[in-house]
Amino acid sequence: MATLARIVSFCSGFFLFGFKGAEIDLFMTAFVVDLVLAFLTASVATRRARSGAKWFALGLFCGLWAFAAALLLLPSPKASVGIVSNPKSSQPSSRLPSNF
């Protein structure tokens, strides 16, 4: 049981904070914190055009590490394919004929 607690502590990121307590407290705290982080990770990933469901699962099992990865990742290249950044696009073009 102690080995499993160490694995959970590492995966969730609690070892960084020096969490010391009963193993059941570690499991329950890690579950609640990882559940919250899973929602935050999925939200960040969705805003960056990534799969929210996959990142939710990753956040649930990897906690703080998945959240940090979601924050550090750039938006998906697929998201920028259809986006054209042209500030003059809302203004009428002067090349069109006047009767158009």
N, C-alpha and C positions, 0 to 999 in steps of 0.2 A: 504494500500500500504506500510505503514511503517513496518508492521508485516512481510510482504513478503520480504521486503528488509533486515530485520534482519535474516530471515531464510536463504536467499541467502548468506548473509555475514558470517553466521556461517558455512554453508555447504562448501563454497569456501575457508574459512580460512581467509577472509579479516578482521574479527573482531580481529585477533591476531595483525594486523598491525594498528589498530585504524583508518580504512578508514572512513573518514567523507566527505560526499558530497551529492549531489542530488541523489535521488533514481534511476533515469534513468541512471546516471553515474555509480552507483554501479552495476546495471544490465548489462550494456554494458561492463564494465571492467571485471566483473566476467565471462561473457560469453566468452570473448576473452582469458582471462587467463586460464579458465577451458578448453577451446578447445585446447590450447597449452599443458596444463598439461595432457589432455586425450591422446594425441599422445605420450607424454613421458611415461605416465603410461602404455600404451599398449605395448610400446617398451620394457620397463623394464620387464613387465610380460611375454612377449613372450620369452625373453632371459632366463627366469627362468621356461620355459616350462609350462606356464599358458595360459589360453584363452585370446588372445589379444582383441577380440571383447567384452568380458564381462568386462575386465579391462578398455577398452576405455569408455564404458558406465558408469562405476563406476567413472572414472576420470572426465567425463563430468559433472556428478551430484555432486560429492564430492570433486573435485579439489585437493587441497593440501593434504587432508586427504588420498585420494586414492593413490596419488603419494608416500606419506610417507609409507603407508602400502605395496605398491609394492616394495619399497626399502628394507623394513624390512623382508619381507617374504623370506624364504629359497626356493630353487628350488623345483619343484614338485617331489615327490618320484617316480613318473612314469618315469621321465626323466633319472633317474640313474639306472633303471632296466637293460637296454641293454648295459650299458657302463661298460667295464672291464678295470680296471686300472692295467696294468701289463707292467712295463718298459722293460721286457725281451721278450715281445711278438714279437718284430720286428727282434730278433736274432734267427738264426736257432737252433733248439733243438739238443743236443748231443745224445739224446736217439734214434733218428731215425736211421735206418740202412743206411750204406754208399751208397747203390745202390738205395735208395729211392728218 
